[in-house]
Amino acid sequence: MIPRGLLAKPGSEQSERLYRSEREICYTAHMKLFVISDIHGYPAALKKALAAFDASGADALLITGDYMYHGPRNGVHEGYDGPAVAELLNVYKDRIIGIRGNCDSEVDQMLLTFPMLAPYTRQLLADGTSLFMHHGHTLTEEQIASWCAEGSIVISGHTHVAVLEKRDERVFLNPGSVSLPKGGSKAGYAVIDTDARSISLCELDTGTTYKTLEY
């Protein structure tokens, strides 16, 4: 069973109870997790990402937020269609683990048929590695350090800049944006292979892996 996120106030006693107990559900031994972020309402980019997801053989699709709204700082570009993004994602509803980004709201949840309003979620991989996913706009480095043990994989989005690095005995992953990359990044996604214990960053247009890190 793929666990789903729950909505609770970050840092509250309720959220700690939920995310440190019920959300820590173990995956099966050999899995691939496909990670994307910051779609911002562009179905053409999402179609490419979903095609790559299908081709990868990944078991679950992790989305770190910002699904349909373009965002006031990004402007509106050709091809923007939030409802079309919702239709595409809903086909994969049983395989998506999604959380809320700073551009998401309760209205977005009305169009999406999988839970996505949780501010963060924690998953426990079969090898014992803790995976913590948040959007990246509210939690401080101190909070992350106190919530995530050494050896954890910390996934975020928000900046639209791809990151894959080890820091402070933790692995930090940002797949970048599939539609609006920034900071010199290309549109892309990430793949976590629990069998190989590796994480890869890939270009969306070519599928080329340009960085891999073992955890």
Backbone as JSON Lines, residues from 0, in Angstrom:
{"i":0,"aa":"M","n":[0.84,-1.2,0.0],"ca":[0.0,0.0,0.0],"c":[0.87,1.24,0.0]}
{"i":1,"aa":"I","n":[0.54,2.22,-0.82],"ca":[1.29,3.47,-0.85],"c":[0.64,4.44,0.12]}
{"i":2,"aa":"P","n":[1.37,4.96,1.1],"ca":[0.79,5.86,2.08],"c":[0.49,7.21,1.49]}
{"i":3,"aa":"R","n":[-0.47,7.89,2.07],"ca":[-0.85,9.22,1.64],"c":[-0.57,10.23,2.74]}
{"i":4,"aa":"G","n":[-0.39,11.48,2.36],"ca":[-0.15,12.52,3.34],"c":[-1.42,12.91,4.06]}
{"i":5,"aa":"L","n":[-1.26,13.51,5.23],"ca":[-2.37,14.02,6.01],"c":[-2.12,15.48,6.29]}
{"i":6,"aa":"L","n":[-3.21,16.24,6.47],"ca":[-3.09,17.66,6.7],"c":[-2.99,17.94,8.19]}
{"i":7,"aa":"A","n":[-1.95,18.64,8.6],"ca":[-1.78,19.04,9.99],"c":[-0.87,20.25,10.02]}
{"i":8,"aa":"K","n":[-1.0,21.07,11.01],"ca":[-0.2,22.27,11.12],"c":[1.26,21.9,11.36]}
{"i":9,"aa":"P","n":[2.2,22.42,10.54],"ca":[3.6,22.08,10.72],"c":[4.08,22.4,12.13]}
{"i":10,"aa":"G","n":[4.8,21.46,12.74],"ca":[5.36,21.69,14.04],"c":[4.42,21.45,15.2]}
{"i":11,"aa":"S","n":[3.13,21.22,14.89],"ca":[2.18,21.0,15.96],"c":[2.3,19.59,16.51]}
{"i":12,"aa":"E","n":[1.75,19.38,17.71],"ca":[1.76,18.04,18.3],"c":[1.03,17.07,17.4]}
{"i":13,"aa":"Q","n":[-0.06,17.53,16.76],"ca":[-0.82,16.67,15.86],"c":[0.04,16.24,14.68]}
{"i":14,"aa":"S","n":[0.75,17.19,14.08],"ca":[1.56,16.83,12.9],"c":[2.67,15.88,13.28]}
{"i":15,"aa":"E","n":[3.31,16.09,14.42],"ca":[4.37,15.19,14.83],"c":[3.84,13.78,15.06]}
{"i":16,"aa":"R","n":[2.66,13.68,15.64],"ca":[2.07,12.36,15.87],"c":[1.76,11.67,14.56]}
{"i":17,"aa":"L","n":[1.21,12.42,13.61],"ca":[0.84,11.84,12.33],"c":[2.07,11.43,11.52]}
{"i":18,"aa":"Y","n":[3.01,12.36,11.39],"ca":[4.1,12.12,10.46],"c":[5.2,11.25,11.04]}
{"i":19,"aa":"R","n":[5.24,11.09,12.35],"ca":[6.26,10.23,12.92],"c":[5.73,8.84,13.25]}
{"i":20,"aa":"S","n":[4.45,8.62,13.02],"ca":[3.92,7.28,13.29],"c":[3.18,6.75,12.09]}
{"i":21,"aa":"E","n":[1.99,7.24,11.83],"ca":[1.15,6.68,10.77],"c":[1.78,6.83,9.4]}
{"i":22,"aa":"R","n":[2.57,7.88,9.18],"ca":[3.16,8.1,7.86],"c":[4.39,7.24,7.63]}
{"i":23,"aa":"E","n":[4.95,6.69,8.68],"ca":[6.14,5.86,8.52],"c":[5.73,4.44,8.2]}
{"i":24,"aa":"I","n":[5.28,4.24,6.96],"ca":[4.83,2.93,6.49],"c":[5.88,2.41,5.53]}
{"i":25,"aa":"C","n":[6.31,1.18,5.73],"ca":[7.46,0.65,5.0],"c":[7.1,0.25,3.57]}
{"i":26,"aa":"Y","n":[7.95,0.63,2.62],"ca":[7.8,0.2,1.25],"c":[8.3,-1.24,1.09]}
{"i":27,"aa":"T","n":[7.95,-1.85,-0.02],"ca":[8.5,-3.16,-0.34],"c":[9.98,-3.02,-0.69]}
{"i":28,"aa":"A","n":[10.68,-4.14,-0.77],"ca":[12.14,-4.13,-0.79],"c":[12.73,-3.4,-2.0]}
{"i":29,"aa":"H","n":[12.23,-3.64,-3.19],"ca":[12.84,-3.08,-4.4],"c":[11.84,-2.15,-5.09]}
{"i":30,"aa":"M","n":[12.11,-0.86,-5.01],"ca":[11.19,0.11,-5.58],"c":[11.96,1.24,-6.25]}
{"i":31,"aa":"K","n":[11.29,1.85,-7.22],"ca":[11.76,3.1,-7.78],"c":[10.73,4.17,-7.47]}
{"i":32,"aa":"L","n":[11.21,5.31,-7.04],"ca":[10.36,6.45,-6.76],"c":[10.73,7.57,-7.72]}
{"i":33,"aa":"F","n":[9.73,8.1,-8.39],"ca":[9.92,9.12,-9.42],"c":[9.48,10.46,-8.81]}
{"i":34,"aa":"V","n":[10.35,11.46,-8.85],"ca":[10.09,12.71,-8.14],"c":[10.03,13.88,-9.12]}
{"i":35,"aa":"I","n":[8.94,14.66,-9.03],"ca":[8.83,15.89,-9.82],"c":[8.34,17.02,-8.93]}
{"i":36,"aa":"S","n":[8.45,18.22,-9.44],"ca":[8.02,19.39,-8.67],"c":[7.64,20.53,-9.59]}
{"i":37,"aa":"D","n":[6.86,21.45,-9.05],"ca":[6.6,22.75,-9.67],"c":[6.15,22.65,-11.12]}
{"i":38,"aa":"I","n":[4.97,22.04,-11.3],"ca":[4.36,21.92,-12.63],"c":[3.78,23.26,-13.07]}
{"i":39,"aa":"H","n":[3.12,23.94,-12.15],"ca":[2.6,25.29,-12.35],"c":[1.63,25.42,-13.53]}
{"i":40,"aa":"G","n":[0.9,24.35,-13.82],"ca":[-0.19,24.48,-14.77],"c":[0.15,24.25,-16.22]}
{"i":41,"aa":"Y","n":[1.28,23.6,-16.52],"ca":[1.69,23.4,-17.91],"c":[1.59,21.93,-18.3]}
{"i":42,"aa":"P","n":[0.51,21.55,-18.98],"ca":[0.27,20.13,-19.3],"c":[1.29,19.54,-20.26]}
{"i":43,"aa":"A","n":[1.85,20.32,-21.17],"ca":[2.82,19.77,-22.12],"c":[4.04,19.23,-21.38]}
{"i":44,"aa":"A","n":[4.53,19.99,-20.42],"ca":[5.68,19.54,-19.63],"c":[5.3,18.33,-18.77]}
{"i":45,"aa":"L","n":[4.11,18.36,-18.21],"ca":[3.67,17.24,-17.39],"c":[3.54,15.97,-18.21]}
{"i":46,"aa":"K","n":[3.05,16.07,-19.44],"ca":[2.95,14.88,-20.3],"c":[4.31,14.23,-20.5]}
{"i":47,"aa":"K","n":[5.34,15.04,-20.69],"ca":[6.69,14.5,-20.84],"c":[7.13,13.79,-19.56]}
{"i":48,"aa":"A","n":[6.83,14.41,-18.42],"ca":[7.22,13.82,-17.15],"c":[6.48,12.51,-16.9]}
{"i":49,"aa":"L","n":[5.21,12.46,-17.23],"ca":[4.43,11.24,-17.02],"c":[4.88,10.13,-17.98]}
{"i":50,"aa":"A","n":[5.27,10.51,-19.19],"ca":[5.8,9.51,-20.12],"c":[7.1,8.93,-19.59]}
{"i":51,"aa":"A","n":[7.94,9.78,-19.01],"ca":[9.18,9.3,-18.42],"c":[8.91,8.43,-17.2]}
{"i":52,"aa":"F","n":[7.91,8.8,-16.43],"ca":[7.5,8.0,-15.27],"c":[7.07,6.6,-15.71]}
{"i":53,"aa":"D","n":[6.24,6.54,-16.74],"ca":[5.79,5.24,-17.25],"c":[6.97,4.41,-17.75]}
{"i":54,"aa":"A","n":[7.87,5.06,-18.49],"ca":[9.0,4.33,-19.06],"c":[9.99,3.87,-18.01]}
{"i":55,"aa":"S","n":[10.06,4.56,-16.89],"ca":[11.04,4.25,-15.86],"c":[10.71,2.98,-15.08]}
{"i":56,"aa":"G","n":[9.43,2.6,-15.1],"ca":[9.0,1.47,-14.3],"c":[8.89,1.8,-12.83]}
{"i":57,"aa":"A","n":[8.86,3.08,-12.49],"ca":[8.76,3.5,-11.1],"c":[7.43,3.09,-10.5]}
{"i":58,"aa":"D","n":[7.45,2.84,-9.2],"ca":[6.26,2.37,-8.49],"c":[5.39,3.51,-7.99]}
{"i":59,"aa":"A","n":[6.0,4.65,-7.67],"ca":[5.25,5.76,-7.1],"c":[5.75,7.07,-7.67]}
{"i":60,"aa":"L","n":[4.85,8.03,-7.76],"ca":[5.16,9.36,-8.27],"c":[5.05,10.35,-7.11]}
{"i":61,"aa":"L","n":[6.18,10.93,-6.72],"ca":[6.23,11.9,-5.63],"c":[6.23,13.3,-6.22]}
{"i":62,"aa":"I","n":[5.33,14.15,-5.72],"ca":[5.21,15.52,-6.23],"c":[5.33,16.48,-5.05]}
{"i":63,"aa":"T","n":[6.27,17.41,-5.14],"ca":[6.55,18.28,-4.01],"c":[5.78,19.6,-4.04]}
{"i":64,"aa":"G","n":[4.69,19.64,-4.8],"ca":[3.82,20.81,-4.75],"c":[3.88,21.71,-5.96]}
{"i":65,"aa":"D","n":[2.98,22.72,-5.96],"ca":[2.79,23.68,-7.04],"c":[2.33,22.98,-8.32]}
{"i":66,"aa":"Y","n":[1.06,22.61,-8.33],"ca":[0.48,21.79,-9.38],"c":[-0.09,22.62,-10.53]}
{"i":67,"aa":"M","n":[-1.04,23.51,-10.23],"ca":[-1.82,24.12,-11.32],"c":[-1.69,25.62,-11.47]}
{"i":68,"aa":"Y","n":[-1.46,26.35,-10.39],"ca":[-1.39,27.81,-10.47],"c":[-0.01,28.24,-10.95]}
{"i":69,"aa":"H","n":[0.03,29.21,-11.87],"ca":[1.31,29.63,-12.45],"c":[2.19,30.36,-11.43]}
{"i":70,"aa":"G","n":[1.57,31.01,-10.47],"ca":[2.33,31.76,-9.47],"c":[2.56,33.19,-9.92]}
{"i":71,"aa":"P","n":[2.36,34.18,-9.03],"ca":[2.44,35.58,-9.43],"c":[3.82,36.02,-9.88]}
{"i":72,"aa":"R","n":[4.87,35.33,-9.47],"ca":[6.22,35.73,-9.86],"c":[6.66,35.12,-11.19]}
{"i":73,"aa":"N","n":[5.89,34.15,-11.68],"ca":[6.28,33.43,-12.88],"c":[5.65,33.95,-14.16]}
{"i":74,"aa":"G","n":[4.51,34.63,-14.02],"ca":[3.78,35.06,-15.22],"c":[3.09,33.88,-15.88]}
{"i":75,"aa":"V","n":[2.35,34.17,-16.94],"ca":[1.62,33.13,-17.68],"c":[2.27,32.96,-19.05]}
{"i":76,"aa":"H","n":[2.64,31.74,-19.37],"ca":[3.3,31.46,-20.64],"c":[2.39,30.62,-21.53]}
{"i":77,"aa":"E","n":[2.78,30.48,-22.77],"ca":[1.98,29.72,-23.73],"c":[1.78,28.29,-23.25]}
{"i":78,"aa":"G","n":[0.55,27.81,-23.38],"ca":[0.22,26.45,-23.0],"c":[-0.29,26.28,-21.59]}
{"i":79,"aa":"Y","n":[-0.42,27.38,-20.86],"ca":[-0.89,27.28,-19.48],"c":[-2.33,26.78,-19.44]}
{"i":80,"aa":"D","n":[-2.59,25.71,-18.66],"ca":[-3.92,25.13,-18.58],"c":[-4.01,24.28,-17.31]}
{"i":81,"aa":"G","n":[-4.36,24.92,-16.21],"ca":[-4.43,24.23,-14.93],"c":[-5.38,23.04,-14.9]}
{"i":82,"aa":"P","n":[-6.61,23.17,-15.38],"ca":[-7.52,22.02,-15.37],"c":[-6.99,20.83,-16.17]}
{"i":83,"aa":"A","n":[-6.27,21.08,-17.26],"ca":[-5.7,19.98,-18.04],"c":[-4.64,19.24,-17.22]}
{"i":84,"aa":"V","n":[-3.89,19.97,-16.41],"ca":[-2.91,19.34,-15.52],"c":[-3.62,18.42,-14.53]}
{"i":85,"aa":"A","n":[-4.72,18.9,-13.98],"ca":[-5.48,18.09,-13.03],"c":[-5.97,16.8,-13.67]}
{"i":86,"aa":"E","n":[-6.47,16.89,-14.89],"ca":[-6.97,15.69,-15.58],"c":[-5.85,14.68,-15.79]}
{"i":87,"aa":"L","n":[-4.68,15.15,-16.17],"ca":[-3.55,14.24,-16.39],"c":[-3.12,13.56,-15.09]}
{"i":88,"aa":"L","n":[-3.04,14.32,-14.02],"ca":[-2.59,13.76,-12.75],"c":[-3.6,12.79,-12.16]}
{"i":89,"aa":"N","n":[-4.87,13.07,-12.33],"ca":[-5.9,12.22,-11.72],"c":[-5.87,10.79,-12.26]}
{"i":90,"aa":"V","n":[-5.35,10.61,-13.45],"ca":[-5.23,9.25,-14.0],"c":[-4.27,8.42,-13.14]}
{"i":91,"aa":"Y","n":[-3.33,9.09,-12.49],"ca":[-2.31,8.41,-11.69],"c":[-2.58,8.52,-10.19]}
{"i":92,"aa":"K","n":[-3.79,8.82,-9.81],"ca":[-4.1,9.16,-8.42],"c":[-3.68,8.09,-7.42]}
{"i":93,"aa":"D","n":[-3.74,6.83,-7.8],"ca":[-3.4,5.75,-6.86],"c":[-1.9,5.55,-6.7]}
{"i":94,"aa":"R","n":[-1.11,6.27,-7.48],"ca":[0.35,6.1,-7.42],"c":[1.06,7.38,-7.02]}
{"i":95,"aa":"I","n":[0.29,8.41,-6.69],"ca":[0.88,9.71,-6.36],"c":[0.93,9.92,-4.85]}
{"i":96,"aa":"I","n":[2.07,10.37,-4.37],"ca":[2.21,10.91,-3.03],"c":[2.51,12.39,-3.21]}
{"i":97,"aa":"G","n":[1.58,13.24,-2.85],"ca":[1.73,14.66,-3.1],"c":[1.6,15.49,-1.85]}
{"i":98,"aa":"I","n":[2.29,16.64,-1.85],"ca":[2.17,17.59,-0.75],"c":[1.86,18.96,-1.33]}
{"i":99,"aa":"R","n":[1.64,19.9,-0.43],"ca":[1.2,21.23,-0.81],"c":[2.39,22.17,-1.02]}
{"i":100,"aa":"G","n":[2.31,22.95,-2.11],"ca":[3.29,23.99,-2.34],"c":[2.74,25.35,-1.98]}
{"i":101,"aa":"N","n":[3.55,26.38,-2.08],"ca":[3.1,27.71,-1.7],"c":[2.09,28.29,-2.68]}
{"i":102,"aa":"C","n":[1.96,27.71,-3.86],"ca":[0.98,28.19,-4.84],"c":[-0.28,27.32,-4.89]}
{"i":103,"aa":"D","n":[-0.42,26.38,-3.97],"ca":[-1.57,25.48,-3.95],"c":[-2.58,25.91,-2.9]}
{"i":104,"aa":"S","n":[-3.85,25.54,-3.13],"ca":[-4.91,25.92,-2.2],"c":[-5.99,24.86,-2.16]}
{"i":105,"aa":"E","n":[-6.98,25.09,-1.32],"ca":[-8.1,24.16,-1.21],"c":[-8.86,24.04,-2.53]}
{"i":106,"aa":"V","n":[-8.84,25.08,-3.34],"ca":[-9.51,25.02,-4.64],"c":[-8.83,24.0,-5.54]}
{"i":107,"aa":"D","n":[-7.51,23.92,-5.47],"ca":[-6.79,22.93,-6.26],"c":[-7.19,21.51,-5.85]}
{"i":108,"aa":"Q","n":[-7.36,21.31,-4.54],"ca":[-7.76,19.99,-4.06],"c":[-9.12,19.58,-4.61]}
{"i":109,"aa":"M","n":[-9.99,20.55,-4.89],"ca":[-11.3,20.24,-5.45],"c":[-11.19,19.62,-6.84]}
{"i":110,"aa":"L","n":[-10.11,19.92,-7.56],"ca":[-9.93,19.38,-8.91],"c":[-9.11,18.09,-8.92]}
{"i":111,"aa":"L","n":[-8.33,17.87,-7.87],"ca":[-7.44,16.72,-7.82],"c":[-8.05,15.61,-6.96]}
{"i":112,"aa":"T","n":[-7.94,14.38,-7.4],"ca":[-8.6,13.26,-6.73],"c":[-7.63,12.46,-5.86]}
{"i":113,"aa":"F","n":[-6.52,13.06,-5.49],"ca":[-5.59,12.47,-4.52],"c":[-5.24,13.55,-3.5]}
{"i":114,"aa":"P","n":[-4.92,13.18,-2.27],"ca":[-4.61,14.18,-1.25],"c":[-3.33,14.94,-1.58]}
{"i":115,"aa":"M","n":[-3.37,16.3,-1.44],"ca":[-2.16,17.08,-1.75],"c":[-2.05,18.32,-0.87]}
{"i":116,"aa":"L","n":[-2.83,18.39,0.2],"ca":[-2.81,19.58,1.05],"c":[-1.9,19.44,2.27]}
{"i":117,"aa":"A","n":[-1.28,18.29,2.46],"ca":[-0.35,18.14,3.58],"c":[0.89,19.01,3.34]}
{"i":118,"aa":"P","n":[1.39,19.69,4.37],"ca":[2.57,20.53,4.18],"c":[3.86,19.73,4.04]}
{"i":119,"aa":"Y","n":[3.87,18.51,4.53],"ca":[5.03,17.65,4.39],"c":[4.61,16.22,4.72]}
{"i":120,"aa":"T","n":[5.46,15.27,4.38],"ca":[5.19,13.87,4.69],"c":[6.51,13.16,4.92]}
{"i":121,"aa":"R","n":[6.45,12.1,5.71],"ca":[7.63,11.28,5.95],"c":[7.29,9.85,5.53]}
{"i":122,"aa":"Q","n":[8.22,9.21,4.82],"ca":[8.06,7.82,4.41],"c":[9.28,7.05,4.91]}
{"i":123,"aa":"L","n":[9.09,5.78,5.23],"ca":[10.19,4.93,5.65],"c":[10.42,3.89,4.58]}
{"i":124,"aa":"L","n":[11.6,3.92,3.95],"ca":[11.92,2.97,2.91],"c":[12.23,1.6,3.52]}
{"i":125,"aa":"A","n":[12.18,0.58,2.7],"ca":[12.34,-0.79,3.19],"c":[13.71,-1.03,3.8]}
{"i":126,"aa":"D","n":[14.72,-0.27,3.35],"ca":[16.06,-0.45,3.9],"c":[16.27,0.34,5.19]}
{"i":127,"aa":"G","n":[15.2,1.0,5.67],"ca":[15.28,1.75,6.91],"c":[15.58,3.22,6.73]}
{"i":128,"aa":"T","n":[15.82,3.66,5.49],"ca":[16.09,5.07,5.23],"c":[14.81,5.9,5.36]}
{"i":129,"aa":"S","n":[14.9,6.99,6.08],"ca":[13.76,7.89,6.23],"c":[13.76,8.92,5.1]}
{"i":130,"aa":"L","n":[12.62,9.09,4.47],"ca":[12.45,10.04,3.38],"c":[11.49,11.12,3.84]}
{"i":131,"aa":"F","n":[11.94,12.36,3.84],"ca":[11.12,13.49,4.3],"c":[10.91,14.44,3.12]}
{"i":132,"aa":"M","n":[9.65,14.74,2.81],"ca":[9.34,15.58,1.66],"c":[8.54,16.8,2.08]}
{"i":133,"aa":"H","n":[9.03,17.98,1.7],"ca":[8.33,19.24,1.95],"c":[8.55,20.12,0.73]}
{"i":134,"aa":"H","n":[7.78,21.21,0.62],"ca":[7.9,22.03,-0.58],"c":[9.18,22.86,-0.57]}
{"i":135,"aa":"G","n":[9.52,23.4,0.61],"ca":[10.77,24.13,0.7],"c":[10.64,25.6,1.01]}
{"i":136,"aa":"H","n":[9.43,26.07,1.36],"ca":[9.24,27.5,1.57],"c":[8.96,27.88,3.02]}
{"i":137,"aa":"T","n":[8.83,26.92,3.93],"ca":[8.47,27.27,5.3],"c":[9.44,26.73,6.35]}
{"i":138,"aa":"L","n":[9.95,25.53,6.17],"ca":[10.77,24.91,7.21],"c":[12.2,25.45,7.2]}
{"i":139,"aa":"T","n":[12.73,25.66,8.37],"ca":[14.1,26.15,8.49],"c":[15.08,24.98,8.5]}
{"i":140,"aa":"E","n":[16.35,25.28,8.29],"ca":[17.38,24.26,8.36],"c":[17.42,23.61,9.74]}
{"i":141,"aa":"E","n":[17.15,24.41,10.77],"ca":[17.15,23.88,12.13],"c":[16.02,22.88,12.33]}
{"i":142,"aa":"Q","n":[14.84,23.19,11.8],"ca":[13.72,22.25,11.91],"c":[14.01,20.95,11.18]}
{"i":143,"aa":"I","n":[14.55,21.06,9.99],"ca":[14.86,19.86,9.21],"c":[15.89,19.01,9.94]}
{"i":144,"aa":"A","n":[16.91,19.65,10.51],"ca":[17.94,18.91,11.23],"c":[17.37,18.2,12.44]}
{"i":145,"aa":"S","n":[16.41,18.83,13.12],"ca":[15.85,18.23,14.33],"c":[14.84,17.14,14.01]}
{"i":146,"aa":"W","n":[14.18,17.21,12.85],"ca":[13.17,16.22,12.47],"c":[13.74,15.05,11.68]}
{"i":147,"aa":"C","n":[14.83,15.29,10.99],"ca":[15.37,14.27,10.07],"c":[16.7,13.75,10.6]}
{"i":148,"aa":"A","n":[16.73,12.47,10.92],"ca":[17.94,11.87,11.46],"c":[19.04,11.83,10.39]}
{"i":149,"aa":"E","n":[20.25,11.67,10.85],"ca":[21.36,11.48,9.9],"c":[21.08,10.27,9.02]}
{"i":150,"aa":"G","n":[21.38,10.39,7.76],"ca":[21.09,9.33,6.8],"c":[19.77,9.51,6.08]}
{"i":151,"aa":"S","n":[18.99,10.51,6.47],"ca":[17.69,10.76,5.83],"c":[17.87,11.35,4.42]}
{"i":152,"aa":"I","n":[16.84,11.14,3.6],"ca":[16.74,11.81,2.3],"c":[15.7,12.91,2.45]}
{"i":153,"aa":"V","n":[16.1,14.15,2.2],"ca":[15.22,15.3,2.35],"c":[14.91,15.85,0.95]}
{"i":154,"aa":"I","n":[13.63,15.8,0.58],"ca":[13.2,16.21,-0.76],"c":[12.43,17.53,-0.67]}
{"i":155,"aa":"S","n":[12.73,18.44,-1.57],"ca":[12.0,19.7,-1.64],"c":[11.88,20.15,-3.08]}
{"i":156,"aa":"G","n":[11.17,21.26,-3.28],"ca":[11.04,21.88,-4.59],"c":[11.2,23.38,-4.43]}
{"i":157,"aa":"H","n":[10.23,24.13,-4.95],"ca":[10.07,25.57,-4.7],"c":[11.05,26.46,-5.46]}
{"i":158,"aa":"T","n":[12.33,26.17,-5.43],"ca":[13.31,27.07,-6.04],"c":[13.4,26.91,-7.55]}
{"i":159,"aa":"H","n":[12.91,25.8,-8.09],"ca":[13.01,25.46,-9.51],"c":[14.45,25.2,-9.93]}
{"i":160,"aa":"V","n":[15.33,24.99,-8.96],"ca":[16.74,24.71,-9.22],"c":[17.06,23.3,-8.73]}
{"i":161,"aa":"A","n":[17.59,22.47,-9.6],"ca":[17.89,21.09,-9.24],"c":[19.08,21.02,-8.28]}
{"i":162,"aa":"V","n":[18.93,20.16,-7.25],"ca":[19.99,19.97,-6.26],"c":[20.04,18.49,-5.9]}
{"i":163,"aa":"L","n":[21.23,17.94,-5.81],"ca":[21.44,16.59,-5.3],"c":[22.81,16.59,-4.62]}
{"i":164,"aa":"E","n":[22.8,16.58,-3.28],"ca":[24.04,16.68,-2.54],"c":[23.9,16.09,-1.15]}
{"i":165,"aa":"K","n":[25.04,15.67,-0.6],"ca":[25.1,15.25,0.79],"c":[25.59,16.42,1.62]}
{"i":166,"aa":"R","n":[24.86,16.67,2.73],"ca":[25.2,17.78,3.59],"c":[24.76,17.44,5.01]}
{"i":167,"aa":"D","n":[25.63,17.62,5.96],"ca":[25.28,17.35,7.36],"c":[24.76,15.93,7.55]}
{"i":168,"aa":"E","n":[25.4,14.99,6.86],"ca":[25.06,13.56,6.99],"c":[23.66,13.23,6.5]}
{"i":169,"aa":"R","n":[23.11,14.09,5.63],"ca":[21.81,13.86,5.02],"c":[21.91,14.1,3.53]}
{"i":170,"aa":"V","n":[21.01,13.49,2.76],"ca":[20.97,13.72,1.32],"c":[19.85,14.71,1.03]}
{"i":171,"aa":"F","n":[20.17,15.77,0.3],"ca":[19.19,16.78,-0.06],"c":[18.93,16.7,-1.57]}
{"i":172,"aa":"L","n":[17.65,16.58,-1.91],"ca":[17.23,16.42,-3.31],"c":[16.18,17.45,-3.67]}
{"i":173,"aa":"N","n":[16.42,18.15,-4.76],"ca":[15.41,19.0,-5.39],"c":[15.45,18.65,-6.87]}
{"i":174,"aa":"P","n":[14.35,18.1,-7.42],"ca":[14.38,17.69,-8.83],"c":[14.33,18.84,-9.81]}
{"i":175,"aa":"G","n":[14.14,20.08,-9.31],"ca":[13.93,21.21,-10.19],"c":[12.49,21.23,-10.68]}
{"i":176,"aa":"S","n":[12.18,22.14,-11.56],"ca":[10.82,22.27,-12.09],"c":[10.71,21.56,-13.44]}
{"i":177,"aa":"V","n":[9.57,20.91,-13.68],"ca":[9.37,20.27,-14.99],"c":[9.0,21.29,-16.06]}
{"i":178,"aa":"S","n":[8.56,22.48,-15.65],"ca":[8.06,23.43,-16.64],"c":[8.76,24.78,-16.65]}
{"i":179,"aa":"L","n":[9.22,25.24,-15.49],"ca":[9.81,26.58,-15.39],"c":[11.15,26.52,-14.65]}
{"i":180,"aa":"P","n":[12.16,25.86,-15.22],"ca":[13.45,25.76,-14.53],"c":[14.11,27.12,-14.4]}
{"i":181,"aa":"K","n":[14.89,27.26,-13.31],"ca":[15.58,28.52,-13.05],"c":[17.02,28.24,-12.64]}
{"i":182,"aa":"G","n":[17.79,29.31,-12.55],"ca":[19.15,29.21,-12.05],"c":[20.08,28.36,-12.88]}
{"i":183,"aa":"G","n":[19.83,28.27,-14.17],"ca":[20.67,27.46,-15.03],"c":[20.28,26.0,-15.11]}
{"i":184,"aa":"S","n":[19.29,25.59,-14.31],"ca":[18.82,24.2,-14.37],"c":[18.01,23.98,-15.63]}
{"i":185,"aa":"K","n":[17.95,22.72,-16.04],"ca":[17.06,22.34,-17.13],"c":[15.83,21.66,-16.53]}
{"i":186,"aa":"A","n":[14.73,21.67,-17.27],"ca":[13.54,20.96,-16.81],"c":[13.91,19.51,-16.55]}
{"i":187,"aa":"G","n":[13.46,18.98,-15.41],"ca":[13.9,17.63,-15.1],"c":[13.12,16.95,-14.0]}
{"i":188,"aa":"Y","n":[13.62,15.79,-13.61],"ca":[13.0,14.96,-12.59],"c":[14.08,14.16,-11.9]}
{"i":189,"aa":"A","n":[13.71,13.44,-10.87],"ca":[14.66,12.59,-10.15],"c":[14.09,11.2,-9.99]}
{"i":190,"aa":"V","n":[14.98,10.21,-9.88],"ca":[14.58,8.83,-9.65],"c":[15.36,8.29,-8.46]}
{"i":191,"aa":"I","n":[14.63,7.76,-7.49],"ca":[15.24,7.11,-6.33],"c":[15.1,5.61,-6.52]}
{"i":192,"aa":"D","n":[16.21,4.91,-6.56],"ca":[16.23,3.46,-6.73],"c":[16.62,2.83,-5.4]}
{"i":193,"aa":"T","n":[15.66,2.23,-4.71],"ca":[15.95,1.69,-3.38],"c":[16.78,0.42,-3.44]}
{"i":194,"aa":"D","n":[16.78,-0.26,-4.58],"ca":[17.59,-1.47,-4.72],"c":[19.07,-1.09,-4.85]}
{"i":195,"aa":"A","n":[19.36,-0.14,-5.73],"ca":[20.73,0.32,-5.92],"c":[21.15,1.33,-4.86]}
{"i":196,"aa":"R","n":[20.19,1.79,-4.05],"ca":[20.43,2.84,-3.05],"c":[21.08,4.05,-3.72]}
{"i":197,"aa":"S","n":[20.44,4.5,-4.8],"ca":[20.97,5.63,-5.55],"c":[19.85,6.6,-5.91]}
{"i":198,"aa":"I","n":[20.25,7.85,-6.14],"ca":[19.33,8.9,-6.58],"c":[19.93,9.54,-7.82]}
{"i":199,"aa":"S","n":[19.11,9.73,-8.85],"ca":[19.59,10.31,-10.1],"c":[18.76,11.53,-10.49]}
{"i":200,"aa":"L","n":[19.43,12.54,-11.0],"ca":[18.78,13.69,-11.62],"c":[18.81,13.49,-13.13]}
{"i":201,"aa":"C","n":[17.67,13.74,-13.79],"ca":[17.55,13.49,-15.23],"c":[16.94,14.69,-15.93]}
{"i":202,"aa":"E","n":[17.37,14.91,-17.17],"ca":[16.8,15.97,-18.0],"c":[15.45,15.51,-18.55]}
{"i":203,"aa":"L","n":[14.47,16.38,-18.51],"ca":[13.13,16.01,-18.96],"c":[13.07,15.75,-20.46]}
{"i":204,"aa":"D","n":[13.71,16.59,-21.26],"ca":[13.57,16.48,-22.71],"c":[14.29,15.27,-23.29]}
{"i":205,"aa":"T","n":[15.39,14.87,-22.68],"ca":[16.18,13.78,-23.25],"c":[16.17,12.51,-22.4]}
{"i":206,"aa":"G","n":[15.8,12.63,-21.15],"ca":[15.87,11.48,-20.25],"c":[17.27,11.17,-19.78]}
{"i":207,"aa":"T","n":[18.23,12.02,-20.15],"ca":[19.62,11.8,-19.8],"c":[19.85,11.99,-18.31]}
{"i":208,"aa":"T","n":[20.53,11.04,-17.69],"ca":[20.94,11.18,-16.3],"c":[22.22,11.99,-16.24]}
{"i":209,"aa":"Y","n":[22.2,13.1,-15.51],"ca":[23.38,13.95,-15.47],"c":[24.03,14.0,-14.09]}
{"i":210,"aa":"K","n":[23.39,13.4,-13.09],"ca":[24.03,13.32,-11.78],"c":[23.44,12.16,-11.0]}
{"i":211,"aa":"T","n":[24.29,11.37,-10.36],"ca":[23.84,10.25,-9.53],"c":[24.6,10.28,-8.22]}
{"i":212,"aa":"L","n":[23.88,9.97,-7.15],"ca":[24.47,9.96,-5.82],"c":[23.96,8.72,-5.08]}
{"i":213,"aa":"E","n":[24.87,8.0,-4.47],"ca":[24.48,6.87,-3.64],"c":[24.17,7.35,-2.23]}
{"i":214,"aa":"Y","n":[23.2,6.72,-1.6],"ca":[22.85,7.14,-0.24],"c":[23.05,5.99,0.73]}
